[in-house]
Amino acid sequence: MEHQKITIVATITAKPEKSELVKNELLKLIEVTKTEKGCINYDLHQDNEDENKFLFYENWETRALWQTHMANDHIAAYLKATEGAVAEFNLQEMTHIEPENS
């Protein structure tokens, strides 16, 4: 399973008064992350009904490469910049299921 592609769904809910700060800091992560080894896609979304809610949909070649991403300096910088600005953070690690006949 360690060498299998992994999908990450991360939901970030900003405190209403900090929504623009969180959004701007999340946007800073995209370009640098897309150049990382193992990154297949790294897509940021904003909820249409709740402007404080953001979602990253990510695919990585392996869980180990995703974990390397999570230990990078730009993630640490994001966490420092948004300290106290995020109301809720949820992360799901998922594996794509292929039908048996594909």
Legacy VTK file of the C-alpha trace (Angstrom):
# vtk DataFile Version 3.0
C-alpha trace
ASCII
DATASET POLYDATA
POINTS 102 float
0.000 0.000 0.000
2.987 2.330 0.643
3.778 2.526 -3.094
0.177 3.027 -4.150
-1.198 6.364 -5.317
-2.901 8.313 -2.540
-5.649 10.917 -2.705
-5.831 13.634 -0.071
-8.969 15.640 0.637
-8.228 18.470 3.050
-10.970 20.814 4.244
-9.938 24.086 5.842
-12.497 26.372 7.462
-11.190 29.851 8.181
-12.476 32.064 10.943
-14.746 34.587 9.146
-12.543 37.563 9.977
-9.470 35.682 8.688
-10.904 34.200 5.488
-8.896 36.344 3.044
-5.669 35.715 4.962
-6.195 31.947 4.874
-7.166 32.027 1.190
-4.068 34.021 0.251
-1.803 31.697 2.234
-3.397 28.619 0.631
-2.881 30.128 -2.822
0.837 30.516 -2.066
1.122 26.738 -1.641
-0.085 25.783 -5.111
2.768 26.690 -7.440
5.553 25.362 -5.229
3.666 22.168 -4.391
2.934 21.342 -8.025
6.704 21.163 -8.649
7.293 18.658 -5.850
8.294 15.091 -6.622
5.247 12.842 -6.638
2.586 15.548 -6.955
0.036 14.512 -9.579
-2.431 17.319 -8.872
-2.980 19.882 -6.135
-6.271 21.687 -6.644
-7.738 24.336 -4.344
-11.495 24.965 -4.188
-13.676 27.456 -2.309
-17.216 26.596 -1.223
-19.910 28.400 -3.232
-22.115 28.958 -0.190
-19.531 29.421 2.576
-16.621 31.636 1.545
-14.735 30.576 4.683
-14.499 26.934 3.583
-11.695 25.692 1.323
-10.861 22.258 0.015
-7.659 20.830 -1.412
-8.046 17.807 -3.681
-4.626 16.235 -4.118
-3.186 13.119 -5.711
0.309 11.864 -4.920
2.303 9.002 -6.406
2.851 7.527 -2.918
1.995 8.274 0.702
5.706 8.708 1.462
6.007 11.498 -1.133
2.913 13.195 0.314
4.465 12.992 3.778
7.626 14.615 2.408
5.424 17.426 1.099
3.839 17.858 4.527
7.310 18.278 6.088
8.412 20.988 3.624
9.248 24.550 4.634
6.341 26.064 2.697
3.845 24.004 4.722
5.525 25.167 7.943
5.355 28.776 6.700
1.632 28.373 5.917
0.954 26.952 9.385
2.821 29.822 11.037
1.087 32.483 8.901
-2.386 31.079 9.611
-1.921 30.253 13.295
-5.163 31.140 15.067
-6.943 31.896 11.762
-8.300 28.402 11.019
-11.471 27.327 12.806
-11.427 23.729 11.578
-9.160 21.423 9.586
-10.088 17.949 8.370
-7.911 15.641 6.341
-8.794 12.376 4.650
-6.271 9.995 3.126
-7.991 7.946 0.455
-7.157 5.234 -2.067
-8.855 5.046 -5.458
-10.826 1.872 -6.000
-10.784 0.431 -9.517
-13.565 -1.869 -10.745
-12.227 -5.401 -11.179
-12.879 -5.458 -14.937
-11.086 -2.229 -15.857
LINES 1 103
102 0 1 2 3 4 5 6 7 8 9 10 11 12 13 14 15 16 17 18 19 20 21 22 23 24 25 26 27 28 29 30 31 32 33 34 35 36 37 38 39 40 41 42 43 44 45 46 47 48 49 50 51 52 53 54 55 56 57 58 59 60 61 62 63 64 65 66 67 68 69 70 71 72 73 74 75 76 77 78 79 80 81 82 83 84 85 86 87 88 89 90 91 92 93 94 95 96 97 98 99 100 101
